[in-house]
Structure formats: C-alpha cells, structure tokens
Amino acid sequence: MDKTYNINKKQVRNLAIPAIIAAVAEPLISLVDSSFIADYHPQPTLAQAAVGLGSSFFLSVIWIFSQTRTAMSTIVSQFFGEKKLSDIATLIPQMIAINFLLGLFFSVVTWLFCKPVFIFYNANDAVLNQVLEYFSIRLIGFPFVLSTILVMGTFRGIQNTFWPMVISLCGVFINIFLDYSFLAGLFTEPMGVNGIAIASLMAQIIMFILAIILLLTKTDIAFKISFTLNPHSKSLFAMTGNLIVRSIAVNTAYYVSNRIAASNGEDYLAVQSVLINIWFLSAFVLEGWCNAGNALAGKFTGEKNIAALYGLTKYMERSTLILSVLLILFYISAYYFLGKLFFADVHTQTIFYSVFWLIALLQPINALAFVYDEILKGTGKMKHIRNVLLIATFAGFVPTAWVLNNLGLHLYAVWTAFIVWMILRAIGLANYFYKNYTV
C-alpha cells in the first residue's frame, strides 16, 4: 500500500480474511442444502425450488431489517476511533433487545402472510406446498438471526472480525451435520424439506447463544442495561432507516429475479435458486474482504484522517479486483463440476451451464461496487448509498429484466439486469467518493 497514507496491509488482511469466512456462511449453507437435496431427496428439482424460494424470502426479510448491524458497526467504529466507547455502553444491549423483538414481530407477520407472498412469487401448487412446510419452521429463526448479526456488527466496529468468523463457522458445521442427518435419515426417518428447515433453525439458535457469550467474555465493552434510550440511538436509527430503504431496493431486484424464474417453471426456479446462492457466495467473499475497509473507514472517520481513508480506498480497489479475478478463474475451472454437483438431471444442468458464465463476468463489477459501498457505509453516508440503490434498481434492474424477459430471454434477462444494476451502483458510489474524499 502507498506508505504516504500509513495504512497497514497486515491490519487489513487480519480484518478481511475472518470477515470473508463469516460472510460466506449463509450462502454456503444454502448451497450445501441444494447439494444434499440433489443426493438424498426423492424429488430433488421440486425440493430445490421450494427450499431456494423459501430461503430467498427468509434472507430478504433478514437483510432488510438487519441493517442495524451496519449502522452499529459504523457508530462503534467511529467511537472506537475517538476512544469514547463508554458513550455507547447502553446502546448495544438496547439494540440487541430491539432486534430480538423485531424478529419476533416478523415471525408472526410472515407466518400470517407467507402463503399469499409465495403465490405472488408465482409458486405453483407443488412448490407452494413444499415451501410453506419449509418456511413455517424457518421463520422461527428471525429473532435469533437479527440479534446475532447485531452482535457481529459490534465486533466489527471494534476492529475484531475473528469472533464473528468463529460464530459463523460453528453455524455452518452444525447446519451441514444436521442437514445430512435429517435428509439421509441418520438418526430418524428422512425428513425432507422439514429437516432442512429444522437444521437451519437449530444452527441459528446455537449461533445466537454463542454470540452473546463471546460478546460478554471476549470484549472490554461496558455492557450496561438501561431502559432510557441511549442519546446516540437517534443517529443509529437514522442510518438504519436509510439502509432499510436501500435493502428494500436490493430485495426488489431479488424478488423480480425469482418471480421471472418461477414464471418459467420449476426447472428454471431450481436453477435460479442455485445461481443466486453462488452469486451470494462470491458477493459475500468480495464484501467480506471489503468489510475491513468498512471497519477502518469508520475508525479513520472518527480520527478525522481523510488521507488514510483515501489510501485505504485505493488499496481496497486494487486488492478486491485481484480477488474478483481469482473468483473468475475458480468459476471457469469448476464450471461443469458445479452443474453436476447441484443438479441430478441433464435438463437443469443445461440451463445452468447456459447462464453461469454471466455470474463469472460480474465479479470485477461487483468488486468495485462493494468497495465504495463499504467505505461509504464506514463514513456514515447512508443517504447517498440509499439513493444510488434506488436509481440502480428502479431505473436499471427492473426495466432491463422486464424488457428482456418479454423478449423470451428468461434467466438471461435476470442476469443481464444484474450486470446493469451493479454497473450503476459502482459508478454512482465511486463518483460520490472521489468528489468528497480525494486528498
């Protein structure tokens, strides 16, 4: 890195590598689900479509209302940089409690309305029955997941990504073991999609318990309980509000992609479920690396060190682009292996092979978009991030996907729209950064 800006490469790596491992946990679990279903379920395509749709909706709700994690990370990192963590000692337990209650609320709401939601996704009768079975169990996990990721955001704010990695890895291994046990009938009769849902739920509960224990025992944060809202909660809620609007825009793109896939039949929906999870996996690898930039950007903002912030961004650009090239090489080398891993029949494999190259092509575009997204989150510029996502989604993704799907391009329409979406995000965020933070 340019020594002029006094940024430590080792510090970036120490934050980024555990953050990558933590970030890929959820999409990795979903991909393992798909792989086990292909091997052990009597109707793999139907089950993959149902689990993929249910998991996608579950994650979309989580991502919308998990934005307190990013806001918390930003606030904690800025107060960490200012050496004033005691000012937010009551904020952390308050936000954990609020997230848990918010999760309970959404467990009830989604239970009441999940059937019309999945009908709106174009789920047919066979897929609908399976996805409702799966989701009725999975929704119990909302409060545990929302609380766990809030704790992970707190750890990231104090420049510690190691313990979030430990929490995520525990969740992955527990989930994989239980997936195999319930699908293959290791200890019980094979449980189908219900077993997949129970495995995810049990892993999430254990992750929550572990996260609370580690926060209390592995940090120096003064964990103070108070029923009076911390004065800095207003700033956190404002950031969270902008990020929730941003997430609604993001999830609009995911919803449209799933709806288009479902409208073309369960084969296309099954393939899209795998493609989107591979997309999430690679996106979280890149975003996990960029999380180091997020944590340090907040710290440098607290220190009012703009030169260091600029030097950090230049390094993150170069290193994340290199990582994206490695992802492309991996996808090219594993191209046909992945199709055979996730799909049992030739038809779905053929659909997968015809579209997968677009995901490989997306990686460098993703890299740049995520760099500026995480850096600007660290500086607290949530309003601009929100605006860029709204433009990219409603002026880019949605019209592109709609027009191309009407031309009969099916999943090509979806993934071409994702390319347009990410280009607009990268340009909008980069333009703002260089206008405001160039030294």
C-alpha positions as CSV (number, residue, x, y, z in Angstrom):
1,M,0.0,0.0,0.0
2,D,1.1,3.6,-0.5
3,K,3.1,4.4,2.7
4,T,2.1,8.0,2.4
5,Y,-1.2,7.2,3.9
6,N,0.2,5.0,6.7
7,I,-2.2,2.1,6.2
8,N,-1.1,-1.3,7.4
9,K,-1.7,-4.1,4.8
10,K,-1.5,-6.8,7.6
11,Q,-4.2,-5.0,9.5
12,V,-6.5,-5.1,6.5
13,R,-5.8,-8.8,5.9
14,N,-6.3,-9.6,9.6
15,L,-9.8,-8.0,9.5
16,A,-10.7,-9.1,6.0
17,I,-9.9,-12.8,6.0
18,P,-12.1,-13.7,9.0
19,A,-14.8,-11.4,7.7
20,I,-14.9,-13.3,4.4
21,I,-15.3,-16.6,6.2
22,A,-18.1,-15.2,8.3
23,A,-19.8,-13.6,5.3
24,V,-20.0,-16.7,3.2
25,A,-21.6,-18.8,5.9
26,E,-25.2,-18.3,4.9
27,P,-24.9,-18.8,1.1
28,L,-22.6,-21.8,1.8
29,I,-25.3,-23.3,3.9
30,S,-27.8,-22.8,1.1
31,L,-25.5,-24.4,-1.5
32,V,-24.9,-27.3,0.8
33,D,-28.7,-27.7,1.2
34,S,-29.0,-27.8,-2.6
35,S,-26.3,-30.4,-2.9
36,F,-27.8,-32.7,-0.2
37,I,-31.2,-32.4,-1.7
38,A,-29.8,-33.5,-5.1
39,D,-28.3,-36.6,-3.5
40,Y,-31.0,-37.6,-0.9
41,H,-34.4,-36.1,-1.8
42,P,-36.8,-38.3,-4.0
43,Q,-37.9,-35.2,-5.9
44,P,-34.8,-33.0,-6.0
45,T,-35.9,-30.4,-8.5
46,L,-39.1,-29.7,-6.7
47,A,-37.4,-29.6,-3.3
48,Q,-34.6,-27.3,-4.6
49,A,-37.2,-24.9,-6.0
50,A,-39.1,-24.8,-2.7
51,V,-36.1,-24.5,-0.4
52,G,-34.5,-21.9,-2.7
53,L,-37.6,-19.8,-2.8
54,G,-38.3,-20.1,1.0
55,S,-34.6,-19.4,1.8
56,S,-34.6,-16.4,-0.5
57,F,-37.6,-14.8,1.1
58,F,-36.3,-15.5,4.6
59,L,-33.0,-13.8,3.7
60,S,-34.7,-10.9,2.0
61,V,-36.5,-10.1,5.3
62,I,-33.3,-10.6,7.3
63,W,-31.3,-8.3,5.0
64,I,-33.9,-5.6,5.1
65,F,-34.1,-5.5,8.9
66,S,-30.5,-6.4,9.7
67,Q,-29.3,-3.0,8.7
68,T,-28.8,-2.1,12.4
69,R,-25.7,-4.3,12.0
70,T,-24.0,-2.0,9.5
71,A,-25.3,1.1,11.4
72,M,-24.0,-0.3,14.7
73,S,-20.6,-1.2,13.1
74,T,-20.3,2.4,11.8
75,I,-21.2,4.0,15.1
76,V,-19.0,1.6,17.2
77,S,-16.0,2.1,14.8
78,Q,-16.3,5.9,14.9
79,F,-16.5,5.9,18.7
80,F,-13.7,3.4,18.8
81,G,-11.6,5.8,16.7
82,E,-12.5,8.6,19.0
83,K,-11.7,6.4,22.1
84,K,-15.2,7.1,23.5
85,L,-16.8,3.6,23.6
86,S,-18.2,4.3,27.1
87,D,-20.6,6.8,25.5
88,I,-22.5,3.9,23.8
89,A,-22.3,1.3,26.6
90,T,-26.1,1.2,26.9
91,L,-26.8,1.3,23.2
92,I,-25.5,-2.2,22.4
93,P,-27.8,-4.2,24.7
94,Q,-30.7,-2.0,23.8
95,M,-30.3,-2.7,20.1
96,I,-29.9,-6.4,20.7
97,A,-33.2,-6.4,22.6
98,I,-34.9,-4.3,19.9
99,N,-33.6,-6.6,17.2
100,F,-34.9,-9.7,19.0
101,L,-38.4,-8.1,19.4
102,L,-38.3,-7.0,15.8
103,G,-37.5,-10.6,14.9
104,L,-40.5,-11.9,16.9
105,F,-42.7,-9.4,15.2
106,F,-41.7,-10.6,11.8
107,S,-42.0,-14.3,12.7
108,V,-45.7,-13.6,13.4
109,V,-46.3,-11.3,10.4
110,T,-44.6,-13.7,7.9
111,W,-46.5,-16.7,9.4
112,L,-49.8,-14.9,8.7
113,F,-49.0,-13.7,5.2
114,C,-46.4,-16.2,3.8
115,K,-49.0,-18.1,1.6
116,P,-50.1,-15.0,-0.4
117,V,-46.4,-13.9,-0.6
118,F,-45.3,-17.2,-2.2
119,I,-48.3,-17.2,-4.5
120,F,-47.2,-13.7,-5.6
121,Y,-43.8,-15.2,-6.4
122,N,-45.6,-17.4,-8.9
123,A,-45.1,-20.6,-6.9
124,N,-47.2,-23.4,-8.4
125,D,-49.2,-25.9,-6.2
126,A,-46.5,-28.5,-5.8
127,V,-43.8,-25.9,-5.0
128,L,-46.2,-23.9,-2.8
129,N,-47.0,-26.8,-0.5
130,Q,-43.3,-27.6,0.0
131,V,-42.2,-24.0,0.5
132,L,-44.9,-23.4,3.1
133,E,-43.8,-26.5,5.1
134,Y,-40.2,-25.3,4.9
135,F,-40.8,-21.6,5.8
136,S,-43.3,-22.3,8.6
137,I,-40.3,-23.8,10.5
138,R,-37.6,-21.4,9.2
139,L,-39.5,-18.2,10.3
140,I,-39.0,-19.1,14.0
141,G,-35.3,-18.2,13.5
142,F,-36.0,-14.4,12.7
143,P,-35.3,-13.1,16.3
144,F,-32.1,-15.2,16.7
145,V,-30.6,-14.2,13.4
146,L,-31.3,-10.5,13.7
147,S,-29.8,-10.4,17.2
148,T,-26.7,-12.4,16.2
149,I,-25.8,-10.2,13.3
150,L,-26.2,-7.1,15.5
151,V,-23.6,-8.6,17.8
152,M,-21.3,-9.3,14.8
153,G,-21.6,-5.7,13.7
154,T,-20.5,-4.7,17.2
155,F,-17.4,-6.9,17.0
156,R,-16.6,-5.4,13.6
157,G,-16.9,-1.9,15.0
158,I,-14.1,-2.6,17.5
159,Q,-11.9,-4.0,14.6
160,N,-12.5,-7.6,15.6
161,T,-13.7,-10.0,12.8
162,F,-12.3,-13.1,14.4
163,W,-15.2,-13.9,16.8
164,P,-17.8,-13.4,14.1
165,M,-15.9,-15.9,12.0
166,V,-16.0,-18.4,14.9
167,I,-19.7,-17.9,15.3
168,S,-20.4,-18.3,11.6
169,L,-18.2,-21.4,11.3
170,C,-20.0,-23.1,14.2
171,G,-23.3,-22.4,12.5
172,V,-22.0,-23.8,9.2
173,F,-20.7,-27.1,10.6
174,I,-23.8,-27.6,12.8
175,N,-26.1,-27.0,9.9
176,I,-24.2,-29.3,7.5
177,F,-24.2,-32.1,10.0
178,L,-27.9,-31.7,10.8
179,D,-28.8,-31.4,7.1
180,Y,-27.1,-34.7,6.4
181,S,-28.6,-36.3,9.5
182,F,-32.2,-35.3,8.7
183,L,-32.1,-35.8,4.9
184,A,-30.3,-39.1,4.9
185,G,-32.2,-40.5,7.9
186,L,-29.1,-40.9,10.1
187,F,-31.0,-40.8,13.4
188,T,-34.6,-40.5,12.3
189,E,-36.7,-41.2,9.2
190,P,-35.7,-38.9,6.3
191,M,-37.4,-35.6,6.9
192,G,-37.2,-33.9,3.5
193,V,-37.6,-30.1,3.4
194,N,-38.7,-30.0,7.0
195,G,-35.3,-31.5,8.0
196,I,-33.5,-28.8,6.1
197,A,-35.5,-26.1,7.9
198,I,-35.0,-27.6,11.4
199,A,-31.3,-27.9,10.7
200,S,-31.1,-24.2,9.9
201,L,-33.2,-23.2,12.9
202,M,-31.1,-25.2,15.4
203,A,-27.9,-23.7,14.0
204,Q,-29.2,-20.2,14.3
205,I,-30.2,-20.6,17.9
206,I,-26.8,-22.0,18.8
207,M,-25.1,-19.1,17.0
208,F,-27.2,-16.6,18.9
209,I,-26.2,-18.2,22.3
210,L,-22.5,-18.3,21.3
211,A,-22.6,-14.6,20.1
212,I,-23.9,-13.4,23.4
213,I,-21.4,-15.4,25.4
214,L,-18.5,-14.1,23.3
215,L,-19.6,-10.5,23.5
216,L,-19.8,-10.7,27.3
217,T,-16.5,-12.6,27.7
218,K,-14.2,-11.6,24.8
219,T,-14.6,-7.8,24.7
220,D,-13.9,-4.9,27.0
221,I,-17.2,-3.2,26.1
222,A,-19.0,-2.0,29.2
223,F,-22.3,-3.8,28.7
224,K,-24.8,-1.6,30.6
225,I,-28.5,-2.2,30.8
226,S,-30.7,0.9,30.8
227,F,-34.4,1.5,30.0
228,T,-33.6,5.0,28.8
229,L,-32.7,5.1,25.2
230,N,-29.0,6.0,24.6
231,P,-28.7,9.5,23.1
232,H,-26.8,8.1,20.1
233,S,-29.7,5.8,19.2
234,K,-31.2,8.6,17.1
235,S,-28.2,8.6,14.8
236,L,-28.3,4.8,14.6
237,F,-32.0,4.8,13.7
238,A,-31.4,7.4,11.0
239,M,-28.7,5.4,9.4
240,T,-30.7,2.2,9.8
241,G,-33.7,3.9,8.1
242,N,-31.7,4.8,5.1
243,L,-30.2,1.3,4.9
244,I,-33.6,-0.3,5.2
245,V,-34.8,1.7,2.2
246,R,-31.6,0.6,0.4
247,S,-32.3,-3.0,1.3
248,I,-35.9,-2.8,0.0
249,A,-34.5,-1.7,-3.3
250,V,-31.9,-4.6,-3.2
251,N,-34.6,-7.1,-2.4
252,T,-36.9,-5.7,-5.1
253,A,-34.2,-6.9,-7.6
254,Y,-34.0,-10.3,-5.9
255,Y,-37.8,-10.6,-5.9
256,V,-38.1,-9.7,-9.6
257,S,-35.4,-12.3,-10.4
258,N,-37.2,-15.1,-8.5
259,R,-40.6,-14.1,-10.0
260,I,-39.2,-14.3,-13.5
261,A,-37.6,-17.6,-12.8
262,A,-40.8,-19.1,-11.2
263,S,-42.9,-17.9,-14.2
264,N,-40.8,-20.1,-16.5
265,G,-41.3,-23.3,-14.5
266,E,-39.8,-25.2,-11.5
267,D,-36.7,-26.2,-13.5
268,Y,-35.8,-22.5,-14.1
269,L,-36.6,-21.7,-10.4
270,A,-34.4,-24.5,-9.2
271,V,-31.5,-23.3,-11.4
272,Q,-32.1,-19.7,-10.3
273,S,-32.0,-20.8,-6.6
274,V,-28.5,-22.2,-7.1
275,L,-27.3,-19.3,-9.3
276,I,-28.4,-16.7,-6.8
277,N,-26.7,-18.6,-3.9
278,I,-23.5,-18.8,-6.0
279,W,-23.9,-15.1,-6.6
280,F,-24.3,-14.5,-2.8
281,L,-21.3,-16.7,-2.1
282,S,-19.0,-14.7,-4.4
283,A,-20.6,-11.4,-3.4
284,F,-20.0,-12.2,0.3
285,V,-16.4,-13.2,-0.4
286,L,-15.8,-9.7,-2.0
287,E,-18.0,-7.9,0.5
288,G,-16.3,-9.8,3.3
289,W,-12.9,-8.5,2.2
290,C,-14.4,-5.0,1.9
291,N,-15.7,-5.3,5.5
292,A,-12.1,-4.5,6.5
293,G,-12.4,-1.2,4.6
294,N,-15.8,-0.6,6.3
295,A,-14.3,-1.1,9.8
296,L,-11.2,1.0,9.1
297,A,-13.1,3.7,7.3
298,G,-15.2,4.2,10.4
299,K,-12.1,4.4,12.5
300,F,-10.4,6.9,10.2
301,T,-13.6,9.0,10.1
302,G,-13.6,9.1,13.9
303,E,-9.9,10.1,13.8
304,K,-10.7,12.7,11.0
305,N,-7.9,11.2,9.0
306,I,-9.1,11.7,5.4
307,A,-5.6,10.9,3.9
308,A,-5.7,7.5,5.5
309,L,-9.3,7.0,4.3
310,Y,-8.3,7.8,0.7
311,G,-5.2,5.5,0.8
312,L,-7.3,2.7,2.3
313,T,-9.8,3.0,-0.6
314,K,-7.1,2.9,-3.3
315,Y,-5.7,-0.3,-1.7
316,M,-9.2,-1.9,-1.4
317,E,-9.8,-1.2,-5.1
318,R,-6.7,-3.0,-6.2
319,S,-6.9,-5.9,-3.8
320,T,-10.6,-6.5,-4.4
321,L,-10.2,-6.5,-8.2
322,I,-7.4,-9.1,-7.8
323,L,-9.8,-11.2,-5.6
324,S,-12.5,-10.9,-8.3
325,V,-10.1,-12.3,-11.0
326,L,-9.4,-15.3,-8.7
327,L,-13.1,-15.9,-8.4
328,I,-13.5,-15.8,-12.2
329,L,-10.7,-18.4,-12.6
330,F,-12.3,-20.6,-10.0
331,Y,-15.7,-20.5,-11.7
332,I,-14.1,-21.3,-15.1
333,S,-12.2,-24.2,-13.7
334,A,-15.2,-25.6,-11.8
335,Y,-17.8,-24.8,-14.4
336,Y,-19.0,-28.3,-15.3
337,F,-18.3,-29.7,-11.8
338,L,-20.7,-27.2,-10.2
339,G,-23.5,-28.2,-12.7
340,K,-23.2,-31.9,-11.8
341,L,-22.8,-31.1,-8.1
342,F,-26.1,-29.3,-7.8
343,F,-28.3,-30.9,-10.4
344,A,-29.2,-34.5,-11.0
345,D,-30.8,-34.3,-14.5
346,V,-29.4,-33.1,-17.8
347,H,-32.1,-30.5,-18.5
348,T,-31.4,-28.4,-15.4
349,Q,-27.7,-28.8,-15.9
350,T,-28.0,-27.4,-19.4
351,I,-30.0,-24.4,-18.2
352,F,-27.3,-23.8,-15.5
353,Y,-24.4,-24.1,-18.0
354,S,-26.1,-21.7,-20.4
355,V,-26.3,-18.8,-17.9
356,F,-23.5,-19.4,-15.3
357,W,-20.8,-17.5,-17.4
358,L,-22.7,-14.3,-16.7
359,I,-22.0,-14.7,-12.9
360,A,-18.3,-15.1,-13.6
361,L,-18.4,-12.0,-15.8
362,L,-20.0,-10.0,-13.0
363,Q,-17.1,-10.4,-10.5
364,P,-14.9,-7.3,-11.2
365,I,-18.0,-5.1,-11.4
366,N,-19.2,-6.4,-8.0
367,A,-15.7,-5.8,-6.6
368,L,-15.7,-2.1,-7.3
369,A,-19.3,-1.6,-6.2
370,F,-18.7,-3.3,-2.9
371,V,-15.5,-1.4,-2.2
372,Y,-17.3,2.0,-2.4
373,D,-20.4,0.7,-0.7
374,E,-18.5,-0.5,2.4
375,I,-16.2,2.6,2.5
376,L,-19.1,5.0,2.4
377,K,-21.0,2.9,5.0
378,G,-18.0,3.3,7.3
379,T,-18.1,7.1,6.8
380,G,-21.8,7.1,7.6
381,K,-23.0,8.3,4.2
382,M,-26.1,6.1,4.2
383,K,-28.4,8.6,2.5
384,H,-26.3,8.6,-0.7
385,I,-25.9,4.8,-0.7
386,R,-29.7,4.6,-0.4
387,N,-30.2,7.0,-3.4
388,V,-27.8,5.1,-5.6
389,L,-29.6,1.8,-4.9
390,L,-33.0,3.3,-5.7
391,I,-31.8,4.6,-9.0
392,A,-29.9,1.3,-9.9
393,T,-32.9,-0.8,-9.1
394,F,-35.8,1.1,-10.5
395,A,-34.1,2.8,-13.4
396,G,-31.7,-0.1,-14.2
397,F,-32.6,-3.6,-13.0
398,V,-36.4,-3.6,-13.1
399,P,-36.8,-2.2,-16.7
400,T,-33.9,-4.3,-18.1
401,A,-35.3,-7.5,-16.6
402,W,-38.9,-6.8,-17.7
403,V,-38.0,-5.9,-21.3
404,L,-35.6,-8.8,-21.8
405,N,-37.9,-11.3,-20.2
406,N,-40.7,-10.2,-22.5
407,L,-38.3,-10.9,-25.4
408,G,-38.2,-14.5,-24.2
409,L,-34.7,-14.4,-22.6
410,H,-35.7,-15.9,-19.3
411,L,-32.7,-16.2,-17.0
412,Y,-30.6,-14.2,-19.4
413,A,-32.9,-11.4,-18.7
414,V,-32.3,-11.7,-15.0
415,W,-28.5,-11.8,-15.1
416,T,-28.2,-9.1,-17.7
417,A,-30.3,-7.0,-15.4
418,F,-27.9,-7.8,-12.5
419,I,-24.9,-6.6,-14.7
420,V,-26.7,-3.3,-15.4
421,W,-27.6,-3.0,-11.7
422,M,-24.1,-3.4,-10.5
423,I,-22.5,-1.1,-13.1
424,L,-24.9,1.7,-12.0
425,R,-24.1,1.0,-8.3
426,A,-20.3,1.1,-8.9
427,I,-20.5,4.3,-11.0
428,G,-22.8,6.2,-8.6
429,L,-20.8,5.3,-5.4
430,A,-17.4,5.9,-7.0
431,N,-18.4,9.3,-8.3
432,Y,-19.6,10.4,-4.8
433,F,-16.4,9.1,-3.1
434,Y,-14.0,10.9,-5.4
435,K,-15.9,14.1,-5.3
436,N,-15.8,14.2,-1.5
437,Y,-12.7,12.3,-0.2
438,T,-9.9,13.0,-2.7
439,V,-6.8,14.4,-1.0
